[in-house]
Amino acid sequence: MNTAVIDLDFPQPAAEWRRSGPFLAIAAFLHAAVLFYPLKIAIGKLDIPPPATVIVKLVDAVTPPRPTPVQPVAAPTPQPATPHKYRAHPQPIPHPILVMPAETAASTPAFSVPAPVVAPPAPVAAVASAPVAAAASVTAARFDAAYLHNPRPNYPPMSRRLGEEGKVLLKVRVSSDGRALAVDLEKSSNFTRLDDAALDVVKRWRFVAAKRGDEAIEASVIVPLVFRLEE
């Protein structure tokens, strides 16, 4: 049996690289040029806008006008108030006016006295009659003597506020020793408060008893009281 022997001759790697090195470099350069040229053309065709220009203007700052200073107005000097002098006028306290009867011969005081005692008739056999005794003069009772110190009636406060005024006439029965035995309303003032005030005070009065001659007797007298508010 015949055997064929094939002799394979392989070149050395280092020697092959040294022979093909320059060609590989040239080929690489050409490939790079081919690739770079279209990229350069594309980049040149790009429309890149120029950078925007920022314009800065310096504007003078506007200074606001200064406010006009307000001149202070001097406050008016207050004038010292002149104090008013008020003269105090004391308020008079009204008192009832005691009306005294005038002591004149023409005035007739209102009073009553017991009837004079009439002497019995003389016997028929008597020739001469006894002389009739002259009637003794009668003096009316009095209430205005200063030594009696009779108090004035009080003016009722309600009557004072309401302005009630009037005249009261009282009929007083006076005993022989000057006491008021009875006090009656002879004429009203038309105000009950004034009438009651007059009655209350006169009941406590003292009187000068009426006299027949030198003898004190029981009698009546009219007492007028006037209630008047004086300014």
Secondary structure, 3 states (H helix, E strand, C coil): CCCCCCCCCCCCHHHHHHHHHHHHHHHHHHHHHHHHHHHHHHHHHCCCCCCCCCCCCCCCCCCCCCCCCCCCCCCCCCCCCCCCCCCCCCCCCCCCEECCCCCCCCCCCCCCCCCCCCCCCCCCCCCCCCCCCCCCCEECCECCCHHHCCCCCCCCHHHHHHCCCEEEEEEEEECCCCEEEEEEEEECCCCHHHHHHHHHHHCCCECECEEECCEEECEEEEEEEEECCCC
